[in-house]
């Protein structure tokens, strides 16, 4: 099991194995165990998943965890993905000096341009949000079938455990979450843009039915990606896979 000394008000339930920590957190949201900032972590997952139902490889040694977060409304709850990404960038930069950690829209974290973390936000009824995070601590998935190159923290010299990553993330995430609850998205948007990958760069966005190109111009007030397409104007992107063809 993952062991960690989480700062208040986080509480931890640590499992040897779970099908999906998101599913475990959703189940707990319907029980007397439900609590704001309850964290469900598992050493392994047998049915971990990412965005759009993609499988998430979940070996022992990596971090697989989900946060149960109470929300007043689900209308703006997806904005918490940006708070989580900004918090994780800060946490990893603290733990692993050397690589450049950046957030990539909408919910990935990169180390020197390679994906080391993914997130999945799901609702659990009208008042609960489940934030699932997977961090490649000791192992990255095999390259076959990946949309983006991946790495693990151990590739960059990190020799700590998943528990230390979990603790650091909670410390950095909590003030961002508190700020969001009190003042809304603006400070989260600023924090995320401060560590964003590809801002101002040529960008390709693969949508469900087509592909759009332009320059990554920022986020709007809701968290949508703003794609500057020159004479065609600014296109607002709500969902898609982002690539930076000129990145080195």
Backbone as CSV, one residue per row, in Angstrom:
resi,resn,N_x,N_y,N_z,CA_x,CA_y,CA_z,C_x,C_y,C_z
1,UNK,0.836,-1.196,0.000,0.000,0.000,0.000,0.874,1.250,0.000
2,UNK,0.339,2.340,-0.535,1.044,3.613,-0.526,0.886,4.243,0.853
3,UNK,1.988,4.611,1.468,1.947,5.277,2.761,2.337,6.742,2.570
4,UNK,1.603,7.614,3.247,1.868,9.041,3.133,1.277,9.748,4.335
5,UNK,1.936,10.800,4.764,1.455,11.635,5.856,0.869,12.899,5.240
6,UNK,-0.423,12.863,4.947,-1.045,13.964,4.222,-1.372,15.118,5.165
7,UNK,-1.212,16.342,4.668,-1.580,17.498,5.490,-3.092,17.589,5.628
8,UNK,-3.540,18.115,6.766,-4.965,18.382,6.927,-5.383,19.419,5.881
9,UNK,-6.596,19.295,5.349,-7.701,18.411,5.738,-7.809,17.137,4.897
10,UNK,-6.741,16.731,4.220,-6.787,15.515,3.411,-6.772,14.288,4.327
11,UNK,-7.517,13.267,3.919,-7.460,11.972,4.586,-7.241,10.901,3.532
12,UNK,-6.553,9.831,3.912,-6.116,8.833,2.939,-6.708,7.465,3.230
13,UNK,-7.235,6.850,2.179,-7.553,5.422,2.184,-6.602,4.777,1.183
14,UNK,-5.760,3.861,1.661,-4.746,3.244,0.812,-5.075,1.771,0.610
15,UNK,-5.126,1.355,-0.657,-5.498,-0.007,-1.023,-4.329,-0.705,-1.705
16,UNK,-4.286,-2.021,-1.567,-3.295,-2.788,-2.316,-3.601,-2.753,-3.808
17,UNK,-4.869,-2.937,-4.133,-5.267,-2.966,-5.538,-6.675,-2.411,-5.660
18,UNK,-6.942,-1.806,-6.800,-8.289,-1.331,-7.113,-8.512,-1.518,-8.594
19,UNK,-9.756,-1.715,-8.967,-10.044,-1.680,-10.390,-9.704,-0.300,-10.915
20,UNK,-10.276,0.718,-10.276,-10.021,2.115,-10.597,-10.214,2.919,-9.327
21,UNK,-9.238,3.755,-8.975,-9.403,4.583,-7.783,-10.536,5.582,-7.971
22,UNK,-10.772,6.032,-9.207,-11.921,6.912,-9.439,-13.226,6.204,-9.092
23,UNK,-13.340,4.942,-9.486,-14.561,4.198,-9.178,-14.710,3.984,-7.677
24,UNK,-13.591,3.739,-6.982,-13.646,3.579,-5.536,-14.082,4.880,-4.866
25,UNK,-13.540,6.000,-5.321,-13.924,7.291,-4.742,-15.397,7.586,-5.016
26,UNK,-15.865,7.275,-6.217,-17.283,7.491,-6.528,-18.168,6.625,-5.637
27,UNK,-17.764,5.397,-5.402,-18.551,4.525,-4.524,-18.604,5.106,-3.112
28,UNK,-17.479,5.597,-2.629,-17.439,6.152,-1.280,-18.267,7.431,-1.168
29,UNK,-18.411,8.155,-2.283,-19.209,9.386,-2.242,-20.660,9.112,-1.906
30,UNK,-21.118,7.882,-2.125,-22.499,7.515,-1.849,-22.652,6.832,-0.495
31,UNK,-21.600,6.876,0.326,-21.616,6.176,1.607,-21.348,7.155,2.747
32,UNK,-21.399,6.630,3.965,-21.099,7.457,5.131,-19.623,7.846,5.198
33,UNK,-18.793,7.200,4.398,-17.365,7.523,4.378,-17.065,8.779,3.575
34,UNK,-18.052,9.311,2.851,-17.816,10.474,2.004,-17.317,11.654,2.823
35,UNK,-16.236,12.276,2.353,-15.673,13.439,3.037,-14.918,14.273,2.022
36,UNK,-15.021,15.570,2.158,-14.290,16.464,1.283,-12.794,16.206,1.422
37,UNK,-12.111,16.058,0.295,-10.672,15.826,0.218,-10.254,14.474,0.768
38,UNK,-11.158,13.523,0.695,-10.797,12.128,0.915,-9.987,11.654,-0.288
39,UNK,-8.867,10.994,-0.039,-7.985,10.501,-1.101,-7.999,8.980,-1.085
40,UNK,-8.248,8.401,-2.243,-8.169,6.948,-2.410,-6.952,6.653,-3.274
41,UNK,-5.986,5.926,-2.730,-4.784,5.551,-3.479,-4.681,4.039,-3.530
42,UNK,-4.081,3.530,-4.584,-3.910,2.089,-4.735,-2.516,1.805,-5.276
43,UNK,-1.925,0.723,-4.779,-0.613,0.330,-5.279,-0.674,-0.012,-6.760
44,UNK,-1.727,-0.718,-7.159,-1.945,-1.037,-8.568,-3.421,-0.841,-8.896
45,UNK,-3.691,-0.673,-10.180,-5.049,-0.652,-10.695,-5.166,-1.700,-11.800
46,UNK,-6.261,-2.404,-11.815,-6.466,-3.384,-12.879,-7.283,-2.820,-14.032
47,UNK,-7.953,-1.683,-13.810,-8.793,-1.093,-14.859,-8.673,0.426,-14.832
48,UNK,-7.438,0.911,-14.682,-7.221,2.351,-14.719,-7.549,2.903,-16.090
49,UNK,-8.022,4.146,-16.113,-8.408,4.739,-17.393,-8.057,6.220,-17.414
50,UNK,-7.880,6.727,-18.624,-7.630,8.146,-18.822,-8.773,8.776,-19.589
51,UNK,-8.484,9.895,-20.219,-9.505,10.582,-21.007,-9.980,9.712,-22.157
52,UNK,-11.253,9.901,-22.499,-11.884,9.212,-23.631,-11.804,7.701,-23.509
53,UNK,-11.777,7.210,-22.262,-11.799,5.774,-22.028,-10.510,5.049,-22.320
54,UNK,-9.420,5.790,-22.530,-8.141,5.139,-22.820,-7.623,4.413,-21.583
55,UNK,-7.004,3.270,-21.796,-6.438,2.509,-20.674,-5.259,3.268,-20.082
56,UNK,-5.133,3.195,-18.747,-3.997,3.805,-18.051,-3.205,2.684,-17.393
57,UNK,-1.979,2.476,-17.855,-1.121,1.425,-17.308,-0.761,1.797,-15.871
58,UNK,-0.950,0.854,-14.940,-0.879,1.185,-13.503,-0.014,0.212,-12.708
59,UNK,1.293,0.166,-12.974,2.148,-0.773,-12.231,2.445,-0.282,-10.825
60,UNK,2.835,-1.199,-9.970,3.267,-0.850,-8.617,4.463,0.096,-8.678
61,UNK,4.479,1.051,-7.781,5.548,2.035,-7.734,5.144,3.379,-8.302
62,UNK,4.187,3.386,-9.224,3.637,4.639,-9.716,2.541,5.117,-8.775
63,UNK,2.127,6.362,-8.946,1.055,6.912,-8.112,-0.270,6.814,-8.843
64,UNK,-1.235,6.162,-8.201,-2.597,6.096,-8.715,-3.507,6.529,-7.579
65,UNK,-4.138,7.673,-7.717,-4.921,8.213,-6.609,-6.061,9.064,-7.127
66,UNK,-7.122,9.145,-6.315,-8.290,9.949,-6.649,-8.726,10.750,-5.433
67,UNK,-9.126,11.978,-5.689,-9.568,12.910,-4.653,-11.073,13.115,-4.778
68,UNK,-11.776,13.005,-3.669,-13.192,13.304,-3.618,-13.328,14.757,-3.160
69,UNK,-13.903,15.600,-4.019,-13.946,17.044,-3.767,-15.398,17.510,-3.782
70,UNK,-15.815,18.149,-2.710,-17.178,18.677,-2.649,-17.253,19.981,-3.445
71,UNK,-18.265,20.104,-4.275,-18.456,21.307,-5.080,-19.884,21.807,-4.907
72,UNK,-20.062,23.107,-5.031,-21.406,23.678,-4.958,-22.207,23.347,-6.209
73,UNK,-21.506,23.284,-7.321,-22.132,22.988,-8.606,-21.081,22.358,-9.510
74,UNK,-21.512,21.506,-10.397,-20.593,20.902,-11.361,-20.338,21.811,-12.558
75,UNK,-21.011,22.944,-12.623,-20.940,23.786,-13.809,-19.515,24.231,-14.124
76,UNK,-18.752,24.623,-13.097,-17.381,25.084,-13.311,-16.353,24.107,-12.747
77,UNK,-16.784,22.925,-12.375,-15.898,22.005,-11.662,-14.690,21.578,-12.498
78,UNK,-14.822,21.552,-13.826,-13.692,21.137,-14.659,-12.499,22.067,-14.512
79,UNK,-12.725,23.280,-14.018,-11.616,24.210,-13.813,-10.610,23.684,-12.791
80,UNK,-11.057,22.768,-11.938,-10.143,22.224,-10.934,-9.033,21.391,-11.565
81,UNK,-9.228,20.914,-12.778,-8.151,20.216,-13.460,-6.945,21.118,-13.683
82,UNK,-7.198,22.403,-13.941,-6.096,23.354,-14.123,-5.406,23.638,-12.795
83,UNK,-6.182,23.703,-11.709,-5.578,23.875,-10.383,-4.705,22.681,-10.038
84,UNK,-5.199,21.484,-10.339,-4.427,20.280,-10.046,-3.145,20.232,-10.863
85,UNK,-3.226,20.592,-12.143,-2.026,20.563,-12.988,-0.992,21.562,-12.498
86,UNK,-1.425,22.777,-12.161,-0.482,23.780,-11.666,0.134,23.338,-10.343
87,UNK,-0.689,22.741,-9.465,-0.168,22.249,-8.203,0.830,21.124,-8.388
88,UNK,0.552,20.230,-9.334,1.459,19.110,-9.548,2.770,19.573,-10.175
89,UNK,2.709,20.536,-11.083,3.951,21.089,-11.643,4.837,21.623,-10.521
90,UNK,4.249,22.371,-9.591,5.029,22.919,-8.482,5.576,21.817,-7.585
91,UNK,4.755,20.807,-7.316,5.192,19.711,-6.450,6.341,18.934,-7.068
92,UNK,6.236,18.621,-8.351,7.280,17.836,-9.001,8.571,18.640,-9.152
93,UNK,8.445,19.930,-9.421,9.646,20.763,-9.513,10.376,20.803,-8.179
94,UNK,9.633,20.732,-7.082,10.235,20.698,-5.756,10.949,19.372,-5.501
95,UNK,10.345,18.278,-5.933,10.882,16.948,-5.658,11.991,16.534,-6.614
96,UNK,11.907,16.987,-7.848,12.806,16.502,-8.908,13.461,17.697,-9.599
97,UNK,14.501,18.248,-9.033,15.175,19.367,-9.691,15.858,18.904,-10.967
98,UNK,15.816,19.748,-11.959,16.470,19.403,-13.232,15.544,19.550,-14.414
99,UNK,14.585,18.630,-14.599,13.722,18.739,-15.768,12.774,19.926,-15.662
100,UNK,12.314,20.375,-16.803,11.302,21.428,-16.832,9.925,20.774,-16.821
101,UNK,9.169,21.024,-15.780,7.813,20.511,-15.683,6.846,21.571,-16.190
102,UNK,5.919,21.135,-17.035,4.940,22.048,-17.616,3.577,21.376,-17.679
103,UNK,2.542,22.195,-17.696,1.178,21.712,-17.870,0.817,21.786,-19.346
104,UNK,0.197,20.735,-19.856,-0.256,20.717,-21.252,-1.776,20.569,-21.274
105,UNK,-2.408,21.460,-22.009,-3.868,21.473,-22.076,-4.395,20.148,-22.626
106,UNK,-5.474,19.590,-22.056,-6.200,20.162,-20.926,-5.731,19.673,-19.553
107,UNK,-5.090,18.491,-19.464,-4.898,17.941,-18.114,-3.688,17.025,-17.991
108,UNK,-2.623,17.309,-18.724,-1.399,16.523,-18.611,-0.299,17.354,-17.956
109,UNK,0.680,16.666,-17.408,1.907,17.316,-16.938,3.081,16.654,-17.645
110,UNK,3.995,17.468,-18.130,5.138,17.002,-18.911,6.433,17.275,-18.154
111,UNK,7.410,16.422,-18.387,8.775,16.637,-17.908,9.672,16.697,-19.132
112,UNK,10.268,17.861,-19.387,11.081,18.069,-20.591,10.328,17.614,-21.844
113,UNK,9.040,17.917,-21.907,8.245,17.663,-23.093,7.628,16.282,-23.194
114,UNK,7.921,15.400,-22.240,7.345,14.049,-22.270,6.344,13.891,-21.128
115,UNK,5.278,13.206,-21.404,4.185,13.089,-20.440,4.590,12.210,-19.263
116,UNK,4.409,12.762,-18.060,4.668,11.975,-16.856,3.439,11.855,-15.967
117,UNK,2.362,12.540,-16.330,1.163,12.522,-15.500,-0.057,12.775,-16.355
118,UNK,-1.150,12.106,-16.009,-2.441,12.366,-16.619,-3.501,12.498,-15.541
119,UNK,-4.591,13.149,-15.883,-5.680,13.374,-14.937,-7.008,13.053,-15.589
120,UNK,-7.963,12.678,-14.745,-9.319,12.397,-15.210,-10.291,12.929,-14.172
121,UNK,-11.152,13.869,-14.576,-12.176,14.414,-13.701,-13.524,13.815,-14.072
122,UNK,-14.246,13.345,-13.059,-15.558,12.747,-13.266,-16.494,13.193,-12.153
123,UNK,-17.753,13.335,-12.477,-18.733,13.694,-11.457,-19.166,12.453,-10.687
124,UNK,-19.596,12.692,-9.444,-20.137,11.621,-8.610,-21.380,12.178,-7.924
125,UNK,-22.418,12.382,-8.723,-23.602,13.045,-8.199,-23.470,14.548,-8.336
126,UNK,-24.480,15.305,-7.920,-24.503,16.755,-8.147,-23.560,17.563,-7.273
127,UNK,-23.005,16.980,-6.217,-22.189,17.745,-5.274,-20.771,17.215,-5.103
128,UNK,-20.405,16.195,-5.863,-19.067,15.628,-5.706,-18.353,15.567,-7.044
129,UNK,-17.086,15.904,-7.019,-16.201,15.734,-8.163,-15.103,14.763,-7.769
130,UNK,-14.775,13.860,-8.668,-13.652,12.941,-8.450,-12.511,13.369,-9.362
131,UNK,-11.372,13.656,-8.767,-10.163,14.020,-9.494,-9.193,12.854,-9.415
132,UNK,-8.989,12.178,-10.521,-8.044,11.067,-10.571,-6.728,11.517,-11.174
133,UNK,-5.641,11.102,-10.564,-4.304,11.475,-11.039,-3.429,10.231,-11.091
134,UNK,-2.752,10.058,-12.205,-1.748,9.013,-12.339,-0.401,9.644,-12.652
135,UNK,0.603,9.330,-11.846,1.952,9.857,-12.067,2.902,8.692,-12.312
136,UNK,3.643,8.771,-13.404,4.650,7.748,-13.701,5.873,8.005,-12.818
137,UNK,5.926,7.328,-11.697,7.028,7.544,-10.761,8.227,6.676,-11.124
138,UNK,8.015,5.366,-11.264,9.133,4.449,-11.518,9.092,3.835,-12.904
139,UNK,7.960,3.939,-13.601,7.848,3.289,-14.911,6.917,4.082,-15.813
140,UNK,7.291,4.185,-17.079,6.443,4.795,-18.095,5.815,3.701,-18.939
141,UNK,4.664,3.944,-19.537,4.048,2.930,-20.381,4.878,2.695,-21.643
142,UNK,4.742,1.531,-22.255,5.463,1.282,-23.507,4.996,2.253,-24.582
143,UNK,5.875,2.605,-25.510,5.545,3.659,-26.479,4.474,3.280,-27.496
144,UNK,4.253,1.989,-27.696,3.300,1.577,-28.724,1.903,2.106,-28.389
145,UNK,1.306,2.797,-29.354,-0.057,3.268,-29.208,-0.218,4.568,-28.454
146,UNK,0.865,5.184,-27.986,0.757,6.442,-27.249,0.631,7.621,-28.207
147,UNK,-0.168,8.616,-27.825,-0.270,9.841,-28.615,0.923,10.762,-28.394
148,UNK,1.540,10.647,-27.210,2.642,11.533,-26.849,3.761,10.720,-26.209
149,UNK,5.016,11.112,-26.390,6.113,10.424,-25.704,5.924,10.516,-24.192
150,UNK,6.284,9.454,-23.481,6.086,9.405,-22.031,7.421,9.179,-21.330
151,UNK,7.455,9.507,-20.050,8.626,9.259,-19.230,8.154,9.013,-17.809
152,UNK,9.087,8.658,-16.934,8.781,8.541,-15.511,9.758,9.412,-14.736
153,UNK,9.433,9.675,-13.486,10.293,10.524,-12.670,11.665,9.897,-12.449
154,UNK,11.696,8.559,-12.390,12.985,7.884,-12.206,13.934,8.156,-13.367
155,UNK,13.391,8.401,-14.569,14.229,8.750,-15.712,15.021,10.027,-15.451
156,UNK,14.520,10.860,-14.560,15.152,12.149,-14.262,15.857,12.145,-12.909
157,UNK,16.118,10.929,-12.389,16.912,10.809,-11.174,16.134,10.759,-9.879
158,UNK,14.805,10.746,-9.938,14.026,10.700,-8.702,14.087,9.293,-8.117
159,UNK,14.447,9.192,-6.838,14.523,7.885,-6.189,13.602,7.809,-4.974
160,UNK,12.667,8.726,-4.865,11.673,8.680,-3.798,10.484,7.825,-4.206
161,UNK,9.519,7.730,-3.310,8.366,6.892,-3.561,7.152,7.676,-3.994
162,UNK,6.090,6.924,-4.318,4.828,7.543,-4.720,4.214,8.331,-3.574
163,UNK,4.431,7.875,-2.337,3.871,8.576,-1.190,4.381,9.997,-1.068
164,UNK,5.654,10.205,-1.356,6.216,11.555,-1.282,5.607,12.460,-2.347
165,UNK,5.333,11.901,-3.533,4.675,12.676,-4.583,3.262,13.058,-4.140
166,UNK,2.571,12.113,-3.537,1.213,12.365,-3.054,1.215,13.477,-1.998
167,UNK,2.127,13.411,-1.045,2.203,14.433,-0.004,2.485,15.813,-0.601
168,UNK,3.461,15.891,-1.497,3.836,17.176,-2.077,2.687,17.756,-2.899
169,UNK,2.014,16.901,-3.646,0.893,17.407,-4.433,-0.190,18.007,-3.537
170,UNK,-0.556,17.311,-2.467,-1.602,17.821,-1.581,-1.205,19.179,-1.009
171,UNK,0.059,19.349,-0.632,0.509,20.627,-0.091,0.378,21.760,-1.094
172,UNK,0.682,21.485,-2.354,0.635,22.532,-3.368,-0.773,22.730,-3.939
173,UNK,-1.572,21.687,-3.937,-2.921,21.773,-4.500,-3.886,22.497,-3.571
174,UNK,-3.739,22.284,-2.266,-4.741,22.803,-1.330,-4.920,24.321,-1.413
175,UNK,-3.846,25.127,-1.423,-4.078,26.577,-1.529,-4.725,26.983,-2.850
176,UNK,-4.439,26.264,-3.920,-5.076,26.572,-5.197,-6.564,26.238,-5.151
177,UNK,-6.895,25.099,-4.554,-8.297,24.725,-4.402,-9.035,25.743,-3.533
178,UNK,-8.414,26.138,-2.423,-9.035,27.116,-1.533,-9.247,28.446,-2.247
179,UNK,-8.252,28.874,-3.017,-8.388,30.109,-3.777,-9.511,30.036,-4.793
180,UNK,-9.622,28.893,-5.464,-10.701,28.709,-6.447,-12.063,28.801,-5.772
181,UNK,-12.190,28.211,-4.610,-13.472,28.242,-3.902,-13.852,29.651,-3.469
182,UNK,-12.851,30.486,-3.192,-13.148,31.823,-2.688,-13.192,32.886,-3.780
183,UNK,-12.351,32.759,-4.798,-12.240,33.841,-5.783,-12.478,33.399,-7.215
184,UNK,-12.717,32.118,-7.441,-13.028,31.674,-8.790,-11.807,31.291,-9.609
185,UNK,-11.972,31.323,-10.917,-10.996,30.736,-11.827,-9.801,31.636,-12.129
186,UNK,-9.931,32.948,-11.987,-8.888,33.867,-12.467,-7.496,33.538,-11.932
187,UNK,-7.295,33.344,-10.617,-5.934,33.025,-10.153,-5.450,31.654,-10.611
188,UNK,-6.381,30.706,-10.780,-6.002,29.385,-11.288,-5.552,29.505,-12.740
189,UNK,-6.292,30.256,-13.508,-5.940,30.479,-14.917,-4.544,31.082,-15.012
190,UNK,-4.251,32.085,-14.173,-2.935,32.721,-14.201,-1.836,31.744,-13.802
191,UNK,-2.090,30.933,-12.774,-1.085,29.960,-12.330,-0.822,28.928,-13.416
192,UNK,-1.880,28.458,-14.067,-1.712,27.448,-15.107,-0.960,28.015,-16.303
193,UNK,-1.346,29.224,-16.744,-0.661,29.827,-17.884,0.809,30.073,-17.574
194,UNK,1.131,30.284,-16.302,2.523,30.507,-15.920,3.413,29.292,-16.086
195,UNK,2.813,28.112,-16.199,3.616,26.892,-16.396,3.152,26.105,-17.618
196,UNK,2.471,26.775,-18.542,1.860,26.087,-19.683,2.882,25.742,-20.754
197,UNK,2.682,24.602,-21.351,3.471,24.169,-22.505,2.868,24.778,-23.774
198,UNK,3.721,25.371,-24.611,3.309,25.746,-25.960,2.621,27.070,-26.119
199,UNK,2.543,27.879,-25.089,1.865,29.168,-25.206,2.582,30.025,-26.252
200,UNK,1.819,30.509,-27.217,2.373,31.316,-28.297,3.018,30.521,-29.415
201,UNK,2.932,29.192,-29.355,3.577,28.348,-30.355,2.566,27.794,-31.367
202,UNK,3.047,27.427,-32.564,2.174,26.722,-33.510,1.622,25.457,-32.873
203,UNK,0.343,25.226,-33.082,-0.364,24.166,-32.365,-1.297,23.425,-33.299
204,UNK,-1.350,22.110,-33.111,-2.295,21.258,-33.822,-3.246,20.665,-32.791
205,UNK,-4.528,20.768,-33.064,-5.534,20.204,-32.162,-6.361,19.182,-32.935
206,UNK,-6.276,17.941,-32.509,-7.084,16.879,-33.115,-8.421,16.815,-32.396
207,UNK,-9.474,17.144,-33.117,-10.820,17.073,-32.591,-11.431,15.728,-32.938
208,UNK,-12.659,15.523,-32.518,-13.276,14.224,-32.766,-13.429,13.944,-34.252
209,UNK,-13.745,14.977,-35.032,-14.034,14.747,-36.444,-13.113,15.492,-37.403
210,UNK,-12.232,16.350,-36.901,-11.308,17.039,-37.788,-10.099,17.516,-36.989
211,UNK,-9.184,18.180,-37.686,-7.962,18.688,-37.072,-7.851,20.176,-37.373
212,UNK,-7.520,20.972,-36.352,-7.379,22.411,-36.504,-5.954,22.823,-36.179
213,UNK,-5.472,23.856,-36.861,-4.136,24.372,-36.606,-4.207,25.865,-36.319
214,UNK,-3.212,26.375,-35.639,-3.134,27.789,-35.319,-2.048,28.014,-34.286
215,UNK,-2.187,29.063,-33.506,-1.249,29.390,-32.439,-1.985,29.333,-31.112
216,UNK,-1.382,28.684,-30.147,-1.977,28.583,-28.818,-1.913,29.966,-28.173
217,UNK,-3.072,30.633,-28.068,-3.115,32.022,-27.607,-3.478,32.161,-26.137
218,UNK,-3.864,31.068,-25.468,-4.189,31.150,-24.053,-5.455,30.410,-23.711
219,UNK,-6.015,30.740,-22.548,-7.266,30.159,-22.073,-8.310,31.259,-21.960
220,UNK,-9.568,30.902,-22.173,-10.618,31.874,-21.888,-11.021,31.768,-20.421
221,UNK,-12.062,32.497,-20.042,-12.450,32.550,-18.636,-13.070,31.255,-18.131
222,UNK,-13.323,30.313,-19.026,-13.886,29.021,-18.635,-12.867,27.893,-18.706
223,UNK,-11.700,28.164,-19.263,-10.672,27.138,-19.395,-10.562,26.549,-20.788
224,UNK,-11.356,27.038,-21.737,-11.238,26.563,-23.115,-9.938,27.070,-23.729
225,UNK,-9.330,26.254,-24.597,-8.122,26.660,-25.300,-8.492,27.650,-26.392
226,UNK,-7.731,28.732,-26.496,-7.939,29.728,-27.542,-6.900,29.516,-28.635
227,UNK,-7.375,29.165,-29.812,-6.508,28.863,-30.956,-6.612,30.010,-31.958
228,UNK,-5.527,30.757,-32.088,-5.495,31.886,-33.013,-5.238,31.351,-34.424
229,UNK,-6.246,31.502,-35.285,-6.142,31.003,-36.661,-6.012,32.134,-37.677
230,UNK,-5.382,33.218,-37.224,-5.093,34.323,-38.120,-6.344,34.983,-38.666
231,UNK,-6.450,35.027,-39.987,-7.579,35.698,-40.625,-8.916,35.066,-40.270
232,UNK,-8.895,33.808,-39.849,-10.137,33.126,-39.476,-10.570,33.456,-38.048
233,UNK,-9.715,34.167,-37.304,-10.071,34.573,-35.957,-9.630,33.579,-34.895
234,UNK,-10.175,33.736,-33.702,-9.850,32.903,-32.555,-10.900,31.798,-32.441
235,UNK,-10.426,30.566,-32.436,-11.339,29.432,-32.251,-11.244,28.951,-30.807
236,UNK,-12.395,28.718,-30.202,-12.482,28.247,-28.826,-12.595,26.728,-28.849
237,UNK,-11.620,26.035,-28.210,-11.561,24.579,-28.215,-11.963,24.065,-26.838
238,UNK,-12.984,23.221,-26.806,-13.457,22.674,-25.539,-12.884,21.296,-25.239
239,UNK,-12.544,20.529,-26.270,-12.005,19.183,-26.070,-11.178,18.813,-27.286
240,UNK,-10.062,18.133,-27.058,-9.223,17.706,-28.161,-7.852,17.287,-27.653
241,UNK,-7.041,16.733,-28.560,-5.668,16.355,-28.248,-4.730,17.371,-28.908
242,UNK,-3.838,17.927,-28.104,-2.989,19.042,-28.523,-1.576,18.549,-28.817
243,UNK,-1.019,19.054,-29.913,0.353,18.724,-30.319,1.062,19.999,-30.709
244,UNK,2.383,20.026,-30.494,3.198,21.174,-30.848,4.258,20.724,-31.854
245,UNK,3.963,20.843,-33.148,4.850,20.251,-34.168,6.232,20.870,-34.224
246,UNK,6.398,22.107,-33.751,7.704,22.748,-33.827,8.530,22.561,-32.565
247,UNK,7.978,21.840,-31.591,8.703,21.670,-30.334,9.930,20.786,-30.538
248,UNK,10.961,21.085,-29.802,12.203,20.299,-29.889,12.491,19.657,-28.527
